[in-house]
Amino acid sequence: MKKQFLSILSSLAFFMVILTGCKKEDNPAPATKTKTQLISQSPWIFQSAFAGSSDVSNAPQLACFKDNIITFAANGTGTINEGSYICSPSTAGNFTWSFQTNETMLVLSAPLFQGGGGTFSLGSLTETNIVVSQDVNFPPPTTVTFTFKH
């Protein structure tokens, strides 16, 4: 009887270990968002601009651009809404966009700012920031880097 009791107890302990070892994780890690999900999750506003290594965030040429709201939709369309400071000519309107070159380039059908083009190198894209850059032909030609935030 004693051997049978020990055998049952051992079997019960074995099954308890198996059952607790196979418990599902309560808080699985969230899935990594795609770049399309990150760029289209909410509107973007200007945070900073650099020409080369110089901070040009407060340059008069960017004054009307700084309060623009840029929205990217997951279907490849977007809008630029000007804030209270309207650019002349206006930069407001609709555009199309896409990622190219293994999602290292962001291509827009319209420039984001006067004097700029629609093709940007994508520096980084996170839940809160996007950093893009492009070569501009302002005298002297230089690379301008923009950071936008949610």
HUFENHU-V358061 format. One record per helix or strand. SS is the DSSP state (hx for helix, st for strand). FROM is the first residue (numbers start at 1). LEN is the number of residues. Records with the same first field share a line. If there is no record, write none. Layout:
BEGIN
SS = FROM-LEN  FROM-LEN
END
This chain:
BEGIN
hx = 2-20  35-6  60-3
st = 44-8  54-2  69-4  77-5  93-8  105-4  119-7  129-8  142-8
END
